[in-house]
Amino acid sequence: MAEPGSREWLIYRGVGEPHDGIRALPKPPPWRDFDGRPLVAAAPDADSTSTRRLGAFRHIAEMHRPSAEELEIINAALYLRRPLLVTGSPGTGKSTLAHAVAHELRLGRVLHWPIVSRTTLGDGLYHYDAIARLQDTQIAASGRAAGATPGTAPGGIGSYLRLGPLGTALLPTPVPRVLLIDELDKSDIDLPNDLLNVLEEGEFTIPELERIAEREPEVEVLTDDGQQVSIRDGRVRCHAFPFVVLTSNGERDFPAPLLRRCIHLELSRPDPERLATVVRAHLGDELARVGEDLISRFFDRSRTEQLATDQLLNAIYLTHHAEPLTRDRLADMLIRRLDRPR
């Protein structure tokens, strides 16, 4: 048992170096203990998306260390098996946080569910292509009626069903998957409420498979990772509750029932040291040194203007390749405030 005030209880430490700390995560509290079976394979390795998010030069940059409070909040979500609601201005690293946790804890590929105004809960759970199945069945029937040589027979229902990012995250894996639900504040007014039951119960059903469960209890379907898994009786129930990161730019308020089920983390505006670390991670030491003046100007402006860190990265990259005489003009063109019409 760690002493009061000790950092030994932290599973995610914000050090940037991968480790097996997730294996030290204690059992969940009884009200968040899930029993999904049989276990399926752990997540595939991280893909190029994490490299883009964390930076190709992160191995030579001292990664930004989260504050003690940020670490405690992130670890609270891990311990309590609760979604982490991350708010803050654009470009503060909300989405990158999910990739940082997955990278350090070796949790594999991050499942990404980008939210738009038309997104529904079903989009995140699964998609069943009934039209394609009907067309394949009709084509096969027409071929038989015409006496043609039998071709490839249409596959079973599982061939036309694919789990979405949320559905894949809720598969019974031995360790948590990382799911990024990005820009939830862009959603229709109903989606936050629709998420409540799934995030609370850690399971969902697939009616198309429930209807045939008596004659076909197990069906192979495709996951968001592109892998085949077996679904029993049309029900998906998690074993290790996923590490869910919901991001918001603060464009709307969320209902109290959702807030009650989440751990809230507010990311503040990056300071110059953190901005320099981000630049080193993405562009390397040389461009970070060359762009020191742009970093300083960016930080000074961000005190009174809404700016995004990717604007700074774009400006440093482009001005490094442009003619010196156009450097300041290009930087000003790329770093424009986001909270005022141009």
N, C-alpha and C positions, 0 to 999 in steps of 0.2 A: 504494500500500500504506500502510495506517495505521500510525503509529508505535506501539510497545508502550505500553499504557496509554491510548491514544487512544480516544475514544468514536465516532470516525468509522466504525467497522465496524458500528455498531448500525443495523439496518434499522428495527426498532420502537424508538422513542425515548421513548414514554410522554408525549408532549407534548400529546396530545389534538387537535391540528390535523391534518387530512388532508393527506397528501403522497404522492408517487409513489416512495417509497423502495424499494418491492418490486421495482422494475425494476433496482435495483442489487444484488439478491440474486445472489451468484455461482452458478455451476453446482453441482449437488449432488455429494457424494462419489460415486465410481463405484458403490459398493454400494447407493446410494439414487437412482440415475438411472433414471427410468422413461420409456418410449417410446410411451405410448398415442397412437393416431391413429385417425381424423382429429380435429383439435381441434374442440371445440364452443364455443358462445358463453360468454363470461365470466358471472359471477354477476349476477343482477338487482340493482337497487339495494336498499339496506338497507330493511327494513320498520319498522313501528311498534314491533316488539319491541325493537329496538336503542334507540329513543327511551326506552322504559320502563326499560330496563336502565341506560342512561347518564345519563338525566335530561333533562327538557325544558329546563332552564336551564343545561345544560353550557356553552353559549356565553358565559355571563357568570360562570361559576365557574372558578377556577383548578383545573383537573383535578389530582387527586392524581398526583404524579410517583412512579413506582415507584422503589425503591431501586436502587442500582447493581447489587447482586447479583440482584435480580429481573429487571432489564433483561437482564443477561447470560444468565440461564437461559432467558428467553423467546426471545432471539435465538439461543441455541444450538439450540433446537428448530426455529426457522426455517431456520438454516443446514444442520443435519444432517438435515432432513426427518424428524424423529422426533415422535411424539405427546408432548404436554406433560401430565403428570399433576399436577394442582393439588389439594393437600390443605389442610385448615384447618377451623376451626370454622364453623358456619353463619353466614352474613351477613358473611363477610370479603371477598367480592367475587370468588369463584372463577368463577362463571358470567359475571359482568360482564367478566372479562378477555377472553374470546373476542370479545365485542362491541367492546371497546376496541381490540383489534388490528385487527379488520375495519374499524372506523371510520377509524382513523388511516392504515392502508395501502390504503384504498379497495378492499377486497376484497368489497364487496357484502353481500348478505343472508347472515346466519349460519344455517347448517343446524343444527337443534336436534333431538337424539335423547334424550328423557327416559327414564331407565331405571327400571323397576319389577321386582318379583320375578318376573314372568312373561315378561319381555322375552327374546327369542331373537335370535341373529345374523340370522336371516332377516327379522325385523321391520325391521332397519336397512338391509338390502340391497334388498329389493323385495317387492312383494306381487302375487300372481297370483290373480285372482278367477275361478277355474274354474267355480264354480257360476253366476255371472252369465252367463258365456259359454254354458254349457250351456242355461240357461233361454232366452236370446235365440235360440239355434239351434232349440230345440224350438218356440218361439212362431212363428218364421218358417216352420218346416216344417209346423206345424198350419195356418197361414194358407194355404199353397200347396195343401195337401191339400183344404181346404174350398173352394177356388176363389175365395178372397177377393182383392181387389185387392192386389197386392204392396206392402208397406210398406217401411220402411227395413230393409235387409238387415243382419244382424249384422256388426259390424266384424271385422277380423282379430284375431289374438292380441294385438297391441300395444294394442288398445283396452281390454284387461282386465288390463294389466300396468303397475304404477307403481313407479318406483324410490323407495326410502326415503332417509332423510337420509345414511346412510353410502354407499349406492349412488350417490347423486347427487354426493357429495363426491369419488368416485373416477372420475368422468367425466374425459376428457382435456381439461381447460381450460388456457388459456395461462398463467394465474396461479393460485396455490392458492386453493381454497375454504376457508372456515373452518367447521369442524364442532365443535359442542359436544355431547359425550357426557356427559350430566348425571347425577350421583349414581350412578356405576358401582358403588359399594359397596352399593347397594340390589338388585343383580342376583342371579340364581340363581348358584350356585357355578360353573357351567360357562361362563358367558358370557365372563369375562376370558380363559380359555383358548381359547374359540372365536374370539376376536378376533385371536389371534396371527398366523395365516397371512395374513388379509386385510390387516392393518396392515403386515406384513413385505413382502408381495408387491405390494401396491398394486393388486390386481385381484381379480375374482371372475367366476364364470360363472352364466348363467341357463339351467338345463337345459331348460326349456320352449322356449327359442329355439334352443339347440344342436341339439335333435332335428329341427328343421325348417330348419336352416341351409343344407342342400344345395339345397332348392327355394326358400327365402326367406332369402337371406343377410343382408338388411338389414330391420329391423323398427323402426317408429316407436313409441316408448313415452313415457309421461309421467314427468316428474321430480318430485322433492319440491317444486320451485319452481312446478309447474304448467305447465312448458314441454315441447314435444315435442323429442325427440332421437332420432337413429338409432343402433341397436345392431347391430354387425356380428358375425355368426357366434356370437351368444349370449354374447359376452365383453365385459366392461368393464375397461379398464386405464387407470390415470391417466397423465397427462403431467407435471403439476406436483403433487407429493404434497401433499394438503391439510394445512392447519394444524389439527391435531386437539387439542382440549382435553378431557381426561377429568377430571371433578371427583369428589372423594370427601370425605365428612365424617369419614372415619377410623373408620367403623363395622366395618370388616373389613380383613384383610390381603389382599394380592394375590399371585398366584404369581410366583416369581422370573423366569420367562421373560417375563412382561409387564413387570415392573419393568425388566428389562434392555433392553427395546425403547423405553422412555420416558425423557424428561427430567423430573426431579422438581422441583416448586416447592412449597414450604410457605409459605402466606400467614399472617402473624402477625396478632395482634389489632390492629385499627385504633387509632391514637393519636388524641387530641382534634383535632389539625389535620386529619387525614384524615376523621374523622367530620364535622367542620364542612364540609369540601369536598363530601362526599357529600350533606349536607343542602342546601347551596347549589345543587348540580347538579340536585337533584330538586324543591326547594321554593322556591328563590330566596333572595336576600340578606335580605329582610325577615324571613322565618320563621327563617332561620339565626340572626339577631341575637336575635329573641324567644326562641328555643329554646336559647340558650347555657347556661342553667342545667341544662336537661334533658340536653344533650350532656355536660356535666361530670359529672352524676350517673350517666349511663349508663356513662361511661368508668370511674368509680370502682367501680361495681358489677361491671363486666366483668372486673376484676382477679381476682375470686373466684367469679364466677357465669358460666355460659354464656348469653350473650345474642346476639341477631341484629340486624344493623343495620336491617333493615326494621321491627323493633319500635320503634326510635327514630324512624324516619320517620313511622310511624303515629301515635305519641304526639305529635310536634310538630304534625303536620297537624290532628289532632282537637282538641288542646287550644287551638289557635289559634282554633277556631270555637266552643268551648264556653264556658260561664260561668266567670269567673275563680275562683270559689269551688270549683269542681269540678276545677280543672286538675291539682292534684297527685294527687288520687284517680284520675282517668282515666289519668294517666301511669303510676301504679303498676299499674293494672289491665292496661295494654297491655304494659308491660315486665316480664314475669315470667320468672324463670330457667327455662332449658330443660333443665337437668341434674338436676332434682328433681321428683318427682310433686307436683302441686298439692294 
